[in-house]
């Protein structure tokens, strides 16, 4: 029996298809700020004091968009998930024991999924997309920090193969941030 490509094609329901991830533009600024406000409020309601009215703020978000480093997923005209990937890293990373010391690291920042859309794999899709963007740009690893009091985010990065390399502290934050790295193959 000869099998054709047609016979092996699986029909994927709309709700299981990978979301389209796009580079966000200046026109997306208010939608991106709304996403971060919704996520910050949800985190606060859960007792996680990671984000507040000072961070992420409109200047940081605007800079991400202007540099072309912000990517997102839209559903019904609203941004429901976003991630920033670039080469900017905190000066606090300087003394950490990175495995990729001589390579070209990228950094992931501000990965967020609207609370009403969590649990659908959007965060995982955004992280994979950031990794692919970094590979295409010639980066050899990804570095990121995550608030240690946000167990869901910490678990996601560990499941995705990120290795903890240390901790850093940022002003006005009760808990330290865990710093992770993943080598890109």
C-alpha positions in Angstrom: 0.0 0.0 0.0 1.3 3.4 -0.9 0.8 6.2 1.6 0.5 9.7 0.3 1.3 12.9 2.1 -2.5 13.6 2.1 -3.2 10.4 4.1 -0.6 11.4 6.7 -1.8 15.0 7.2 -3.5 15.5 10.5 -6.3 18.1 10.7 -5.5 20.3 13.7 -8.5 22.0 15.3 -8.4 25.8 15.4 -8.0 25.9 19.1 -4.8 23.7 19.0 -3.0 25.5 16.2 0.2 27.3 17.1 -0.6 31.0 17.5 0.9 33.5 15.1 3.6 35.6 16.7 4.3 39.0 15.2 6.8 41.8 15.8 4.9 44.5 17.7 4.9 48.1 16.4 4.3 51.5 18.0 0.6 51.1 17.2 0.7 48.2 19.7 2.1 50.2 22.6 -1.2 50.8 24.4 -2.2 47.1 23.9 1.1 45.9 25.3 0.8 48.2 28.3 -2.7 46.9 28.9 -1.4 43.3 28.8 1.3 44.1 31.4 -1.2 45.9 33.6 -3.5 42.8 33.5 -0.7 40.4 34.3 0.7 42.7 37.1 -2.8 42.8 38.7 -3.2 39.1 38.5 0.2 38.5 40.0 -0.5 40.9 42.9 -3.8 39.1 43.5 -1.8 35.9 43.9 0.6 37.6 46.3 3.4 37.9 43.7 4.9 41.4 43.9 6.9 41.1 40.8 5.6 44.0 38.7 4.0 47.3 39.7 3.2 50.7 38.3 6.9 51.5 38.0 7.8 48.3 36.0 7.3 47.6 33.3 6.5 51.2 32.4 5.7 53.0 29.2 9.3 54.1 28.5 10.6 50.5 28.8 7.8 49.2 26.7 8.2 51.9 24.1 11.9 51.2 23.9 11.3 47.5 23.4 8.9 48.3 20.5 11.2 51.0 18.9 14.1 48.6 18.9 12.0 45.9 17.2 12.6 43.5 20.2 8.9 43.0 21.3 6.9 40.2 19.8 3.3 39.2 20.6 0.2 37.2 19.9 -3.1 38.8 19.1 -6.5 37.3 19.5 -9.6 39.3 18.5 -7.6 42.4 18.1 -6.0 42.3 21.6 -2.5 41.3 22.6 -2.8 38.2 24.8 0.9 37.4 25.1 4.2 39.1 24.6 8.0 38.6 24.9 11.0 40.7 24.4 14.2 39.2 23.0 17.4 41.2 22.5 21.0 41.4 23.6 20.6 43.8 26.5 21.4 42.3 29.8 21.6 43.6 33.3 24.9 44.7 34.7 24.1 42.5 37.6 24.8 39.5 35.4 28.5 40.3 35.1 29.8 38.0 37.9 27.6 35.0 37.3 29.1 31.6 36.3 27.7 31.4 32.7 28.5 28.3 30.7 28.5 30.4 27.5 31.3 32.8 28.4 32.7 33.4 24.9 29.6 33.2 22.8 26.9 35.7 21.8 24.1 35.6 24.3 20.6 36.9 23.8 18.3 37.9 26.7 14.6 37.3 27.2 12.6 39.9 29.1 9.0 40.5 30.1 7.4 37.3 28.8 3.7 37.6 29.8 0.4 36.0 29.0 -2.9 37.6 29.8 -4.5 35.7 32.8 -7.6 34.8 30.8 -5.4 33.0 28.2 -3.0 31.2 30.5 -2.7 27.4 30.5 -3.0 27.1 26.7 0.7 26.9 25.9 1.0 30.6 24.8 4.0 31.2 27.2 5.8 28.1 25.9 5.1 29.2 22.3 6.5 32.7 23.0 9.6 31.2 24.6 10.3 28.9 21.7 9.8 31.8 19.3 12.3 33.9 21.3 14.8 31.0 21.1 14.3 30.7 17.4 14.7 34.5 16.9 18.0 34.3 18.9 19.3 31.4 16.8 18.5 33.3 13.6 20.4 36.3 14.9 23.5 34.1 15.5 23.1 34.0 19.3 24.6 31.0 21.1 22.6 31.1 24.3 19.7 32.8 26.1 19.9 34.4 29.5 17.0 35.6 31.6 16.0 36.4 35.1 12.7 35.4 36.8 11.2 36.5 40.1 11.8 33.7 42.5 8.4 34.2 44.2 6.7 33.5 40.8 6.6 29.6 40.9 4.7 29.2 37.7 7.3 31.2 35.7 10.2 29.4 37.4 8.7 26.0 36.6 8.1 27.0 32.9 11.8 27.9 32.4 13.0 24.8 34.1 10.7 22.6 32.0 12.1 24.3 28.9 15.6 23.3 29.8 17.0 26.5 31.3 19.7 26.0 34.0 19.9 28.2 37.0 23.2 30.0 37.2 22.7 32.3 40.2 20.5 35.1 41.7 20.4 38.8 41.5 18.4 41.4 43.3 16.6 44.5 41.9 15.5 47.6 43.9 12.0 47.6 45.5 11.6 43.8 45.1 11.1 41.6 48.2 12.5 38.4 46.7 15.6 37.8 44.6 15.5 36.9 40.9 16.8 33.5 39.7 19.0 33.9 36.7 18.8 31.2 34.0 20.7 30.2 30.9 20.1 27.9 28.0 22.6 27.0 25.3 21.2 27.1 21.8 22.2 24.2 19.6 
